[in-house]
């Protein structure tokens, strides 16, 4: 049985309840707003003033302005959880600046008695409030400033987690309301138009006047930011996932979306988590701030600015100077809005504790009574003149659509909706006619007019056609989105969307592709695939992929029927045969097995790569009969037997079909033996793997290959040995034992033999493993010997029994113990056996509360963070294997980029010394027991009804067919218990200090500069040394099969320490050298500037060619992968190696992690 009490990950940010944490460590920042403001570093040329503070408000969650310019605040003093017996009394507060001096002078409690209201949005004569399971509309009907009428607008939103419930209410440019929910919420909403459902995170779109509610996009962990630019393109941020700004478009699917098979990644991978989002602009702000995205790194006490630029069908995002950077532990900006005066308003939740599930709900350091609203203005720049749009005439409202301030334009459209349509529509038509059509500066006014019609729910097809033909691609893209909303009310929508798909601009094409989903038909799919024949990028690629899935119920049966009828004049079949690569894309996009026959039917004779894709697809999806035909085709004499590169992909697809669907070909499968001796090492190895999967491996034949009686490439020999796992019996066991003990056999063969023996003779394999561990001079690592037993049911128990009475060398025992403690399964018997055999005294150190408190105290007062970073980077600890700091490191554990700013020191220390105390949200691991007895462990990445995808401890993704799962349970921490027991107390203190500084202190924060952080360093071996000795450093850049490159990551400041580079010194009279290499992915071609920040001691090669060394390198790169190689003279250079991409001086753009 699996043990559900175990957990998988190293959780450096796990934060359990600690008695000792509540005694001497109540580090509460000074609550005086002046003290907080003094800690601010403000963007150059800007200044901050306090707009409102406690007792006017407390714990603000969301802010929004109304048409009169008053600021509404949703606040919760109860968060994160109401106490037993406590009366819910959270509030909606209205703030007014009656004299226009930039400071609120009046605070009114509009509504109280609420339970954690997470959103507020003025509109429709009152205020919308997100309150637990409901979206409310509250009104003040008697003018006393307090709500006296409450209406439930929508209900049925999930409440599984208080910081994931309905939130982020805002009006769109189109007059509709948008709001979000997060990962742990499951909503089922009854509307007059039917039940609408959203499981997990996503963004809703709602038209209150008609009660039309739809899911706008799905995904995100905890998205608390969503806004639009002036052209209607929208973006989102995520407060629990690190990808910065996300580009949003209808139908897109983002991380954690329920049942998602593919996701759209964010624009800033490795970025901290962000809360709130506002795309700013207007007359008050400088030109270089227009359409900047402002959001909050609430963990690191920062208000951040990102510069957004068009990039293909989407956008690129580059972080700029922070708006505010605070050195105050309770400054927690969570929302940001542009105000009626053009200033920036920031909601400061104010709290030294921010975590939710990981932190004690009753931690006394939680603040429930303070809160601030800060106001940021540009020095010397005139403010916008606020106007009361609530009392404005229709004429004034229409004139406001020309305002440079988005807030004014959005409010104007909302107020137009409140006016009699009989007055608004004629005046709107007149206003549109008054606009100068040929003046580019007025182009945006026409778009605002179109959006006004959309807000009024009034279709204006002539105006729409004008906007679709605009010379401005931004307007065309926006118009296509409007047309998709009006698809059932305009003439010939397919014609409109066809023109969009054929547009010269990629973003218009993207909007056209997504709009086609509103006219479900085979013809729409034919049109959508035209986009694949133009330059594609990741957003367009996803859009077409999603369209193929959206329209699968229409195009799949239509294509099947045309093939079955032999109707060569069918439009869809004709198009599929004319453009097989496009249709291969569509078929690969959907999981439907029905496309297998169609794939074979359109295989081209003049396009080998596409032919291979289609045949491979058929092999993965086909039924037994179709697979049988393909199997025959790759055997000697078959029509594909001699085709270069065809056989290996088909064999791989057979393995996929067997793994995912338990489907194998019809016919005599034993004929697979004919491929064992293929001249291709890959085909030979795959043939053995396939024979294993099909359970048709002939005993005598496989044993002869495994024994080495017939020549095989090394990889095929290993595969043959693995095939013996399916041929149990004494002859096989004897051969495997011989191989295990054959010192002349390769390590890979010996380990494969051990693994195969464990598959059917676990006790015998355990004895062999114990003997290997005991044997002196054994060169097989203990971790590799233990692996087959750690990943097998009962494996650890059997190995423990085999070790009884044995004696291990101390070093070997230490390595074996480390492997056993790293196991996802509990292994107390094995751990005890290893300790006894190796004479290791004592178990994992159990740290007392008093010891943890003392280490925390020392970490806060005397720890050395620089020394701590060196400890973090130690190879023995291997912290980077699981954890990244920004872009550098693994993905198995949480990113530590802002750990110090988000977690209190006592929690950090506790999670280091008691790693399995609690699991960080979204990093709960699973142990999977398969129907073959294998034990698989990893972090769940995504899950559908048929497939579970885990990320294992090496960062690899594993796809597991759900039908093969016998059992599943929670895992334990991948950080072995006792892994830091060998560190001294001072080293633990220093490590804790380093972690507590991450994202908090400037010296340990990932700044706005783009340093290259992922490198490889040339490992030292004799062959490499000889190669360099005989030639020169140029050999390193040119490449050599003998070279082994190992990953190395930069420090937080971007530098690679020289002491961590393997040293080469081919000649005595030459200085020692170290070597670094990295791949640079270019998404958008152009000129780049790379700063070496001091070229001393460096020799440089770009794409294998030497270039003159200078402080700044200028290169002209096309899209694709480019290689940078550095030879480092370790005598001439005295400082770490740093390479910075000067994005501000580059015309091209590097790819984000998600694009690589």
Secondary structure, DSSP 8 states (H G I E B T S, - for coil): ---TTB--S--TT-----TGGGTS--------HHHHHHTEEE-TTEEEEEEEETTS--SEEEEEE-TTS-EEEEE-SSTT---TT----EEEEEEE-TT-SSS--EEEEEEEEES-EEEEEEETTEEEEEETTEEEEEE-SSSSSS--EEEEEEE----SSTTTSSEEEEE-TTS-EEEEE-TT-EEEEEETTEEEEEESSEEEEEETTTTEEEEEEE--SS--EEEE-TTS-EEEE-TTSS--SEEE-TT-B-TT-TT-SS----SSTT----EEEEE--SSSS-GGGTT-EEEEETTTTEEEEEEEEEETTEEEEEE---SEEE--TT--EEEEEE-TTS-EEEEE---S---STTS-TT-TT--SS--EEEEEEETT--------GGG--HHHHHHHTT-S-HHHHHHHHHHHHHS-HHHHHHHHHHHHHTS-TT-GGGHHHHHHHHHHHHHTT---HHHHHHHHT-S-HHHHHHHHHHHHHTTTTSS-HHHHHHHHHT-SSHHHHHHHHHHGGGS-SHHHHHHHGGGGGS---HHHHHHHHHHHHHTHHHHHHHHHHHHHHT-TT-HHHHHHHH-HHHHHHHHHHS--TTHHHHHHHT--SS-HHHHHHHHHHHHHH--HHHHHHHHHHHSTTSTTTTSTTHHHHHHHHHHHHHHHH----SS-GGGGGGGTT-SSHHHHHHHHHHHHHHT---HHHHHHHHTTSS---HHHHHHHHHHGGGS-SHHHHHHHHHHHT-TTS-HHHHHHHHHHHHHH-HHHHHHHHHHHHHSTT--S-HHHHHHHHHTBTTHHHHHHHHHTT----HHHHHHHHHHHHT-SS--HHHHHHHHHHHT--S-S----HHHHHHHHHHHHHT--HHHHHHHHT-TTT-GGGT-EETTEE-SSS---TTHHHHS-HHHHHHHHHSTTS---TT--EEEEEETTSBEEEEEEEEE-SSEEEEE-TTS-EEEEEGGGEEEEEEB--SS-TTTTTTS-HHHHHHHHHHHHHTTTSGGGS--SSEE--EEEEE---HHHHHHHHHS-THHHHH--TT--EEEEE--TTS-B-GGGS--B-SSTTS--EEEEEEEEEEEE-EEEEEE-S--TTEEEEETTEEE---SEEEEEE-SEEEEEEEEEETTT--S-B--EE-GGG-SSEE--GGG-
